[in-house]
Structure formats: C-alpha cells, structure tokens
C-alpha cells in the first residue's frame, strides 16, 4: 500500500527540518525521508547561526532554544576580517556559535512537537512525476505518493539529478581535509597561515571570552589542513592527513586514533532552476560553495522560510501554482550573490605576498563605516531584499521587530508572526482597510508604534502608515496612508 502525503521532503538537515516545520504550521500533511537512522551527525558541518536566521527562529518562537545552548559571538566577517554588527537595528545584533549537530537536534525536537512523520533509515531510490503528483520509491521497496517533492538532500542531490536540473558553476580550486583525531602531543590550537596554506587545530568544547575562542585543554583534536591540489575523488585517509601535517608543521603530533575524516572544497555551483514541475530544491541541493563565511546553513534556512508558506498556499488551493515561480525568482539571485562573496573570500585566503597585500587593503576598506555596514549586513543576512518593484524602502525587505501598542497591550512584531500567517499592521484609524474577503488568511492588527524605523545598512526610513508582512517576515506592501495597491498585493501573495 502506498502512503500518501501532500508534500514529501528528502533530507532531514536544517533546511529540510525548517521547511517541514513551516508546512506543518500551515496545516499541510508533510513527511520527511532521511537516510540516517537518527539525527546523529558524524563529522564537522556548520558552526553557527547568523543574525537573520536567529530572527526567523524568533518569528516562530523557538530562538531561545538555540540561544540557551549556543554562545553569542561576533562571528560575522569577510574572509579574515571581523565585522562588528553590534550597532545594527535588530534584537539579534550578533551571531550564535553552535555546532550543526546541536542545531539539527533542536529543530528535530521542534518538528516532533508539530507531529511531522520522519521515515528514518530510508534512502531515495528514484521518483516519477506526473500531472497530479510524484511517485517516490524508497529503499526497502516502500513507495510514497506526494503532491510535491522537495529535495533538501545536499550537494550531491539525487532529487536534483533525477529531475534533470542542471548544476552549472565552477570546479574546485582548493581542497582541505577535516578530521577529528587523538594526538600524543598538544598542537597549537587556532588558525595558522603559512606559505603552504591554512591549517587549524581545535577542540569540540570551547568558550568565547571577549571575542576570543578559548578551547578546552582535553579531548579529541579537530584538524583542518589544506591539500596540495584540488580534485581528489577518493575518500581521504589517515596517511594523507599525517603527510600533510608533517609538511605544514614538521610533525603529525603523534596521531594515534582517527574518529572521522572528510574533505571539503571551494567548488561553487547553483541549480539552473529551483523548480521543475512538482519537484523543488532547497539548501545545498540548490547551491554549494566554500564554507568560508558560514553562509551555507543560513542560506538554506532562508530558502525554507521563503518556500514553506508559498507551497502551503498552493497545496491548499488558496494560490495558483505560479506562486511557486516566485521562489526561484527571489532565492536564486540571493544564492548567486552568496556564491560570489564566498569565491571572493576564498581568493583572499591565499597565502602569497600579493594576496596578503590585497587582504590588507580590503581590511582597511572594511574598517570604514559605509563598507563595513554594507558588507556586514550582507554577511549577516540582514540586507536581503526581494525585488517586489518600486515603492517604500521597506518593500521586499525584512520587517523590523518593533514594539507595537495595541488595544490588548504592547506586542512585538515577531510575536505576531508566530503562527506563520500574513499580517497587516495598520498604524492609523481602525477600520480603514477591509480584509474580510481574506478572513482566516490575513491577520489585521491595529496599533501604534513609537519606535524609530531603521534598516541595517540603510539607516532610518520613513515610518509607514500601514504595512503588509508575508509569513516569512518580508514586507509585501507599505503605505503612507492610502490603500493604493493593497488589494493587488493581497491577491498576488495570499490568493484572490
């Protein structure tokens, strides 16, 4: 018997988990297929959350779960230049140091609360889509049927390959081995730049004090070392790691046990299309790049936030299928920019004298106010702007988390977005706007806001008289008092 769902997501990484949560909040029957038997994650992945990712978790009321287990830190930067965002107009003017295995564990707990079924220990074998849905074949002979299939299955995505979506980009120019080992001798913890490349030593446990990472004195050692050439296709070995360490450091520090080993490169590719019929891509399945700058996980979470409410509305029949095309239109340019910034940072990490000179000049530029604000806003995810046309500076940008005084008392904007529904905030006389044709879809809140309206990098903007906010927290319409364009915006984004 074939099990049926409205949406099936392949991959229970951060992107897949967030997307499942968004769909579940909208009342959509969603299930996840995950090849791992549990949420355990071997090896090293992402190491933190950006300011904007913390904001979207705040919009759903779960940010405190991450803050309780991570360490607030100044982790925003460009290549080796650290960028301060402590003056940015956001409640989360910082990054959060937290390893991906903990991020996934927290998100898995969230979707458990939302009763999302997860088919663990199952691999995707293939699928066939037709006009009515997608038939999905899993390992073990199981078959699922879904209205839509979303590939959140990483850079080697079988969903992307089976759908026939091209993955153009740039081959790797650098390659590094990552490993966790036990050593007889204590290595110099931290990041080291030499003529032979970059290498680093760390430990699982650490504290951040005054912006500095203080590693634990005991425990396995995390190792990163640059390889001589890029393009290796075989799995890295302990002997290769020892050889590279001896070349870089003169010793392998007496490695006596290998816990895990992997390789990463700066290969940069992006799916030509984020959607093909009833199949969609998100996260690393849609874009891969160097981990420098910490953009990968955070970009995937933003993909999920953008796609979730749109897919939910299409599944419910509230919006036409064409709404899904705005997912590619909005997110593809964002990831293209991420590829560009990561490639630039990789170039700045080279260790020759000419690159060192360029790096010094870049550091001087980023020490200036305007470049610092512009690049820091981009690296923290706070500068995202979707092209929704001309209009108020807020249009297409994240809605600030202001304090709004309502008839029921003060409330934060993000608290009004907890249920993942569209929000019309009216700061004028009650009754000006009629949203009754969208009753049950759009939440209308009347109130007053005395806070200054500021946006990262842009600064102060004129306070609107009313603003329409999408479930992902981005402004779909803003007005100085007139209702011009409101009905068109509600029709466009939330159904006729």
Buried (B, 14 or more C-beta within 10 A) or exposed (E): EEBBBBBBBBBBBBBBBBBBBBBBBBEBBBBBBBBBEEBEBEBBBBBBBBBBBBBBBBBBBBBEBBBEBBBBBBBBBBBBBBBBBEEBBBBBBBBBBBBBBBBBBBBBEBBEEEEBBBBBBBBBBEBEBEEEBBBBBBEEEBBBBBBBBBBBBBBEBBBBEBBEBEBEBEEBBBBBBBBBBBBEEEBEBEEBBEEBBBBBBBBBEBEBEEEEBEBEEEEBBBBBBBBEEBEBEEEBEBEBBBBBBEBBBEEBBEBEEBEEBBBBBBBBBBBBBBBBBBBBBBBBBBBBBBBBBBBBBBBBBBBBBBBBBBBBBBBBEBBEEEBBBBBBEBBBBBBEBBBEBBBBBBBBBBBEEEBEEBBEEBBEBBEEEEBBBBBBBBBBBBBBBBEBEEBBBBBBBBBBBBBBEEEEEEBBBBBBBBEBBBBBBBBBEEEBBEBEEBEEBBBBBBBEBEEEBBBBBBEEBEBBBBBBBBBBBBBBBBBEEEEEBBBEBBEBBBBE
